């Protein structure tokens, strides 16, 4: 995959911030749009002011509802799937800019950050009609400083690379409503349950049970984001939860909202 050579400020629908290696892009994408794997010379902070997207990197899949943003380092291949109509706001930072701010090393890997009220307002203010360069620089620095709140978000589904473990993971992701007991998966991919359990722990830093839970919640977020009038009771049953309260508790741990509140806010 070649690195995109088009300057960010030349992309239709973007805004070039004055100097200092910062560019801003505001775009609206309809549900179902996929931005195929690509990479940029710049690092970027991607935020959907409205809607939900999924960002995939070699490390895994990140579900990004409106209360989160994702940091993507420069030259990291990634793709984006739009799960519900989104108003995307992206900040692109030259490596020289990050070096001047002494933030290059701390932002070397991708992560999701929970968007605080301060971070949200800083991002949105960068896209208003004011063009004062000093104000722009201050807001950009504030946005980057707020990234210290990075979290190992439960909306992240790590993807294993070992072939047998990856095949098992793909089976679960292809049908997250299935029971998918580890013994059955192990036989399918040609190994033992003990070995597969060990592989999931070493490859994803999660037990198989915890990993499957994340995959199920990610599937729930996607369904609630893309379909109208989803029955929470039916969704909980489809995903293998014993009750709606159990499902709501697990969902709230990930998103900070109940399934019903999340669906109403999409």
Buried (B, 14 or more C-beta within 10 A) or exposed (E): EEEEEEEBEEBEEBBBBEEBBBBBBBBBBEBEBEBEEEBBBBBBBBBBBBBBBBBBBEBBBBBBBBBBBBBBBBEBBBBBBBBBBBBBBBBBBBBEBBEEBEBBEEBEEBBBBBBEEEBBBBBEBBBEEEEEEEEBBEBBBBBBBBBEEBEEBBBBBBBBEBEBBBBBBEBBBEEBBBEBEBEBBBEBBEBEBEBBBBBBBEBBEBEBEBBBBBBBBBBBBBBBBBEEEBEBEEBBBBBBBEEBEEBBEBBBEBBEBBBBEBBEBB
